[in-house]
Amino acid sequence: MESLLEKDSPLLLPLNKEKTAYDGFITVQGRDFRIRILLPSNQQLKCAKLHCSWQLKQLLHGYRHIVKQRLHRSADLVSFILELKTVLEVALKNHVEYCSIPPPQYYSQLISEIEALGWDKLLSIDTEFCTLKLRAEDSSGRLHDVTVKLKPKHPAEAPECYADLPLPLTITWTPQSTLGHVHAQFLLVLESLAEFWKVLDEIDEKTWVLEPEKPSRADTMRRIAIGNNVSIKVEVDTKHPNMLPDCCLLGADHVVTPLRKQLNGNMHLWNPDCSVLQNLQDVLEIEFPSPSTHEKSSFSMECGICYSYRLESAIPDQMCNDPRCGQPFHQACLYEWLRGLPSSRQSFHIVFGECPYCSKPITVKMATQKA
């Protein structure tokens, strides 16, 4: 039987006369990996099955979507095998880099740094002793975590640091720096955000927050319920949290218009010495519903098209402006609904049509795609 590829290339031999099964090996960086490829009777590559050794399967972990993509796009089996070899070369190179073992002094240095910082500050550490989670408590008693990913040449190389913050975490590092320096700088960042989190904590505690469903310390936006199908979206500035935030009122025009007039007319009453929540109530001349006075179900109206409240992370934010209707919709649902009606028309990024419930005029902006 003839081999599928030429000399110095991966060697695959057909196992049957129909040439729907091939067995052999592929050589990458001096290492041989056994593979078997099974084709359907029509020999379409996109329906082929790739069987390989456990070593090769482990090496391709994280690259399976790329292999599948190459399988679908290759013109023939020869092309696919050459593409697979390229993927394996990259995977093997990255695998070697990932598995590089730090020198012994790396571990002794790390243990010394943890002892100096305090073992109570260490939340977790991975089996490679490369990724740590450190715990920090700010002056208000809030607990925060910072993830530190050390490089093999630590401390000569700066680590990568991540935390649940509304701004990037930038750590100043020198070859003499330690985990203690990371922790100290992290605490300074936390203190700089203390007033910002105080503002949002009060909003979370004393109002019904519709979005985000489960706010993280990185979130700067809150959508606060005002009434049935009426809410306000506020974006708090991390540097000036007590100043008037960016506000967007959501709801039917006949309800939102008076509130917008109050907001625009009373902006001069904003007092930076009062809390953001109190200022919002004073400027809008309202009392926000709170968990102590209202049930959240009072504001969780289902979309009139998909009959669900939450669509992925979105909640209904489009309303019929007719006071007798006021039916809420998800933006994506209403957009798709109107786009499918022959009576609807589109001007730039706005679609004009009729409410699915009362047939009164309704508009919606084009649904934006998430990155």
C-alpha positions as CSV (number, residue, x, y, z in Angstrom):
1,M,0.0,0.0,0.0
2,E,1.2,3.5,-0.8
3,S,1.6,6.0,2.0
4,L,-0.6,9.1,2.0
5,L,2.3,11.6,2.2
6,E,5.8,11.8,0.9
7,K,9.1,11.0,2.7
8,D,10.0,13.3,5.7
9,S,6.3,14.1,6.1
10,P,3.7,12.5,8.5
11,L,3.3,8.8,7.4
12,L,-0.3,7.5,7.1
13,L,-1.2,4.2,5.4
14,P,-4.8,3.3,4.2
15,L,-6.3,0.4,6.1
16,N,-8.9,-0.5,3.5
17,K,-9.3,-0.3,-0.3
18,E,-12.0,2.3,0.0
19,K,-9.5,4.5,1.7
20,T,-11.8,5.6,4.5
21,A,-9.4,4.6,7.3
22,Y,-5.8,5.7,7.7
23,D,-3.3,4.8,10.4
24,G,0.2,6.0,11.1
25,F,2.2,8.6,12.9
26,I,3.0,12.4,12.8
27,T,6.5,13.6,13.8
28,V,6.9,17.0,15.5
29,Q,10.2,18.2,16.9
30,G,11.6,14.7,16.9
31,R,8.6,13.2,18.7
32,D,6.3,10.6,17.0
33,F,2.6,10.6,17.7
34,R,0.3,7.8,16.6
35,I,-2.9,8.9,14.9
36,R,-5.8,7.3,13.1
37,I,-8.3,9.1,10.8
38,L,-11.7,7.6,9.9
39,L,-13.6,9.1,7.0
40,P,-17.3,8.6,6.1
41,S,-18.1,6.7,2.9
42,N,-18.4,10.0,1.0
43,Q,-14.9,10.9,2.3
44,Q,-16.0,14.4,3.5
45,L,-13.4,15.7,5.9
46,K,-15.9,17.7,8.0
47,C,-17.4,14.4,9.1
48,A,-14.1,12.7,9.8
49,K,-13.0,11.3,13.2
50,L,-9.5,11.8,14.6
51,H,-8.2,9.2,17.1
52,C,-4.9,9.7,18.8
53,S,-2.8,8.6,21.8
54,W,-3.4,10.1,25.2
55,Q,-0.1,12.1,24.9
56,L,-1.3,13.7,21.7
57,K,-4.8,14.3,23.2
58,Q,-3.3,16.0,26.2
59,L,-1.1,18.1,23.9
60,L,-4.0,19.3,21.8
61,H,-6.1,20.2,24.8
62,G,-7.1,23.8,24.2
63,Y,-6.5,23.5,20.5
64,R,-9.5,21.3,19.6
65,H,-11.5,24.1,18.1
66,I,-8.6,25.0,15.9
67,V,-8.2,21.4,14.8
68,K,-11.9,21.1,14.0
69,Q,-11.7,24.4,12.0
70,R,-8.8,23.1,10.0
71,L,-10.6,19.8,9.4
72,H,-13.6,21.7,8.0
73,R,-11.5,24.1,5.8
74,S,-8.8,21.8,4.4
75,A,-9.2,20.8,0.7
76,D,-8.1,17.2,1.3
77,L,-6.6,14.9,3.8
78,V,-3.1,15.7,2.8
79,S,-3.7,19.4,3.5
80,F,-5.3,18.7,6.8
81,I,-2.4,16.5,8.0
82,L,0.1,19.3,7.2
83,E,-2.2,21.8,9.0
84,L,-2.3,19.5,12.0
85,K,1.5,19.3,12.1
86,T,1.6,23.1,12.2
87,V,-0.9,23.2,15.1
88,L,1.1,20.6,17.0
89,E,4.4,22.5,16.6
90,V,2.8,25.5,18.2
91,A,1.1,23.4,20.9
92,L,4.3,21.6,21.7
93,K,6.3,24.8,21.9
94,N,3.8,26.4,24.3
95,H,3.6,23.2,26.3
96,V,7.4,23.2,26.9
97,E,7.3,26.8,28.0
98,Y,4.4,26.2,30.3
99,C,6.0,23.1,31.9
100,S,9.4,24.8,32.4
101,I,10.3,24.2,36.1
102,P,11.7,27.2,38.1
103,P,15.1,26.7,39.8
104,P,15.2,25.6,43.5
105,Q,15.9,29.2,44.8
106,Y,12.5,30.2,43.3
107,Y,10.7,28.1,45.8
108,S,12.8,29.1,48.8
109,Q,12.3,32.8,47.8
110,L,8.5,32.3,47.5
111,I,8.2,30.6,50.9
112,S,10.2,33.4,52.5
113,E,7.9,36.0,51.0
114,I,4.8,34.3,52.1
115,E,6.1,34.0,55.7
116,A,7.0,37.7,55.7
117,L,3.5,38.6,54.4
118,G,1.7,36.2,56.7
119,W,0.1,32.9,55.9
120,D,-3.3,34.3,56.8
121,K,-3.1,36.5,53.7
122,L,-2.7,33.5,51.4
123,L,-6.0,32.2,50.1
124,S,-4.8,29.6,47.7
125,I,-1.8,28.5,45.6
126,D,-1.8,26.2,42.6
127,T,0.2,22.9,42.4
128,E,2.9,24.5,40.3
129,F,3.5,27.2,42.9
130,C,3.0,29.9,40.2
131,T,-0.5,31.4,40.8
132,L,-1.4,32.7,44.2
133,K,-4.5,34.4,45.6
134,L,-4.0,36.9,48.4
135,R,-6.6,38.3,50.7
136,A,-6.8,42.0,51.7
137,E,-9.3,43.8,53.9
138,D,-9.9,47.5,53.4
139,S,-10.6,50.1,56.1
140,S,-14.4,49.4,55.9
141,G,-14.0,45.7,56.5
142,R,-14.7,44.7,52.8
143,L,-12.7,41.6,51.8
144,H,-10.9,41.6,48.4
145,D,-8.8,39.1,46.5
146,V,-5.8,39.7,44.2
147,T,-4.5,37.0,41.9
148,V,-0.7,37.0,41.4
149,K,0.8,35.0,38.6
150,L,4.5,34.6,39.1
151,K,7.1,34.2,36.3
152,P,9.7,31.5,36.4
153,K,12.5,34.1,37.0
154,H,10.7,35.6,40.0
155,P,11.5,38.1,41.4
156,A,13.6,39.3,38.4
157,E,10.4,39.4,36.3
158,A,7.3,41.3,37.3
159,P,4.3,39.1,38.1
160,E,0.9,39.5,36.4
161,C,-1.8,40.8,38.9
162,Y,-5.5,40.7,38.6
163,A,-8.3,41.8,40.9
164,D,-12.1,42.6,40.8
165,L,-11.7,46.3,40.4
166,P,-13.4,49.0,38.3
167,L,-9.9,50.0,36.9
168,P,-6.8,48.2,35.8
169,L,-4.5,47.1,38.6
170,T,-1.0,48.5,38.0
171,I,1.8,47.3,40.3
172,T,5.2,48.9,40.4
173,W,7.8,46.2,40.5
174,T,11.6,46.0,40.7
175,P,13.9,42.9,41.1
176,Q,13.9,43.6,44.8
177,S,10.1,43.6,45.1
178,T,8.2,40.9,47.0
179,L,4.6,39.7,47.5
180,G,4.5,42.1,50.4
181,H,4.9,45.0,48.0
182,V,2.1,43.7,45.8
183,H,-0.2,43.4,48.9
184,A,0.7,46.9,50.1
185,Q,0.1,48.5,46.7
186,F,-3.2,46.6,46.4
187,L,-4.3,48.0,49.8
188,L,-3.6,51.5,48.6
189,V,-5.7,51.0,45.5
190,L,-8.5,49.6,47.7
191,E,-8.4,52.7,49.9
192,S,-8.6,55.0,46.9
193,L,-11.9,53.3,45.9
194,A,-13.4,53.2,49.4
195,E,-15.7,56.1,48.8
196,F,-16.8,54.7,45.4
197,W,-17.8,51.4,47.0
198,K,-19.5,53.2,49.9
199,V,-21.8,54.9,47.3
200,L,-22.7,51.7,45.5
201,D,-23.1,49.7,48.8
202,E,-25.8,52.1,49.9
203,I,-27.6,51.8,46.6
204,D,-27.4,48.0,46.7
205,E,-28.7,47.9,50.3
206,K,-31.5,50.5,50.1
207,T,-32.9,50.1,46.6
208,W,-34.0,47.4,44.2
209,V,-31.1,47.0,41.7
210,L,-32.4,45.5,38.5
211,E,-29.0,45.3,36.7
212,P,-26.4,43.9,37.2
213,E,-28.1,40.9,38.7
214,K,-25.1,40.1,40.9
215,P,-22.9,43.3,41.1
216,S,-19.2,42.7,41.4
217,R,-16.7,45.2,42.8
218,A,-15.7,46.0,39.2
219,D,-19.2,47.2,38.2
220,T,-19.7,51.0,38.1
221,M,-23.3,50.9,36.8
222,R,-26.6,50.3,38.7
223,R,-30.1,50.2,37.2
224,I,-32.4,51.2,40.0
225,A,-36.2,50.5,40.0
226,I,-38.4,53.6,40.4
227,G,-41.7,51.9,39.7
228,N,-43.5,49.4,37.5
229,N,-41.5,49.4,34.2
230,V,-39.7,52.6,35.2
231,S,-36.0,52.7,36.2
232,I,-32.9,54.9,36.2
233,K,-29.5,53.7,35.1
234,V,-26.6,55.5,36.9
235,E,-22.9,55.3,36.1
236,V,-20.8,56.3,39.1
237,D,-17.4,57.9,38.6
238,T,-14.6,56.1,40.4
239,K,-12.6,59.3,40.9
240,H,-15.5,61.5,41.9
241,P,-18.1,59.1,43.3
242,N,-20.2,61.8,45.1
243,M,-20.7,64.0,42.1
244,L,-23.8,63.8,39.9
245,P,-23.4,60.5,38.0
246,D,-24.4,59.9,34.3
247,C,-28.1,59.1,34.4
248,C,-30.4,57.5,31.9
249,L,-34.1,57.1,32.6
250,L,-35.8,54.1,31.2
251,G,-39.5,53.6,30.7
252,A,-42.6,54.8,28.8
253,D,-42.4,58.4,27.6
254,H,-45.4,59.6,29.6
255,V,-43.7,58.4,32.8
256,V,-40.1,59.3,32.0
257,T,-40.7,62.8,30.6
258,P,-41.8,64.3,33.9
259,L,-38.9,62.6,35.7
260,R,-36.4,63.9,33.1
261,K,-37.7,67.5,33.6
262,Q,-37.2,67.1,37.4
263,L,-33.7,65.9,36.8
264,N,-32.7,68.7,34.5
265,G,-34.5,71.4,36.5
266,N,-33.1,70.3,39.9
267,M,-29.4,69.6,39.0
268,H,-28.4,72.7,40.8
269,L,-29.6,71.2,44.1
270,W,-27.0,68.4,44.0
271,N,-25.1,68.5,47.3
272,P,-21.7,66.7,47.2
273,D,-21.8,66.5,51.0
274,C,-24.9,64.2,50.9
275,S,-25.0,60.6,49.6
276,V,-25.6,60.0,45.9
277,L,-28.8,58.1,46.8
278,Q,-30.2,60.9,48.9
279,N,-29.3,63.4,46.1
280,L,-31.0,61.3,43.4
281,Q,-34.2,61.2,45.5
282,D,-34.0,65.0,46.1
283,V,-33.4,65.9,42.5
284,L,-36.0,63.5,41.1
285,E,-38.4,64.4,44.0
286,I,-39.2,60.7,44.6
287,E,-38.6,57.9,47.1
288,F,-36.9,54.8,45.6
289,P,-38.7,51.5,46.4
290,S,-36.6,49.5,48.9
291,P,-36.4,45.9,50.0
292,S,-38.1,46.9,53.2
293,T,-41.2,48.4,51.4
294,H,-41.6,46.4,48.1
295,E,-41.1,43.0,46.7
296,K,-38.7,42.7,43.8
297,S,-41.3,40.8,41.8
298,S,-43.2,44.1,41.5
299,F,-40.6,45.4,39.1
300,S,-39.7,42.1,37.3
301,M,-42.2,42.4,34.4
302,E,-41.8,39.7,31.7
303,C,-41.0,40.6,28.1
304,G,-44.2,40.6,26.0
305,I,-42.5,38.6,23.2
306,C,-40.4,35.9,24.8
307,Y,-42.4,35.8,28.0
308,S,-39.2,35.8,30.2
309,Y,-37.7,38.4,32.4
310,R,-34.0,37.8,31.9
311,L,-32.7,37.2,28.4
312,E,-29.1,36.1,29.0
313,S,-28.0,39.2,31.0
314,A,-30.5,41.6,29.6
315,I,-33.9,42.5,31.2
316,P,-36.8,44.3,29.4
317,D,-35.8,48.0,28.8
318,Q,-38.2,48.9,25.9
319,M,-41.8,50.0,26.7
320,C,-44.9,50.8,24.7
321,N,-45.5,54.5,25.2
322,D,-49.2,54.2,25.2
323,P,-50.3,54.7,28.8
324,R,-53.1,52.1,28.4
325,C,-50.6,49.5,27.3
326,G,-47.0,50.1,28.7
327,Q,-46.0,46.5,27.8
328,P,-42.2,46.0,28.3
329,F,-39.9,44.2,25.9
330,H,-36.3,43.2,25.5
331,Q,-34.6,45.4,23.0
332,A,-33.4,42.3,21.0
333,C,-36.9,40.7,21.0
334,L,-38.7,43.9,19.9
335,Y,-36.1,44.5,17.2
336,E,-36.4,41.0,15.7
337,W,-40.2,41.2,16.0
338,L,-40.5,44.6,14.2
339,R,-37.9,43.6,11.6
340,G,-40.0,40.6,10.6
341,L,-43.2,42.7,9.9
342,P,-43.7,44.0,6.4
343,S,-45.4,47.1,7.7
344,S,-42.2,48.2,9.7
345,R,-39.7,50.6,8.3
346,Q,-36.1,51.4,9.2
347,S,-34.3,54.7,9.2
348,F,-30.6,54.5,10.0
349,H,-30.3,52.5,13.2
350,I,-34.0,52.9,14.3
351,V,-36.9,50.6,13.4
352,F,-40.4,52.0,13.3
353,G,-43.4,49.7,13.7
354,E,-46.4,48.7,15.8
355,C,-46.6,47.4,19.3
356,P,-47.4,43.6,19.3
357,Y,-50.1,44.2,22.0
358,C,-51.9,47.4,21.2
359,S,-50.8,48.2,17.6
360,K,-49.8,51.7,18.6
361,P,-46.6,53.1,17.1
362,I,-43.4,51.9,18.7
363,T,-39.7,52.3,17.9
364,V,-36.5,50.5,18.8
365,K,-32.8,50.9,18.1
366,M,-30.9,48.2,16.3
367,A,-29.8,45.5,18.8
368,T,-26.1,45.9,19.3
369,Q,-23.8,42.8,19.2
370,K,-21.8,42.1,22.3
371,A,-18.1,41.9,21.9
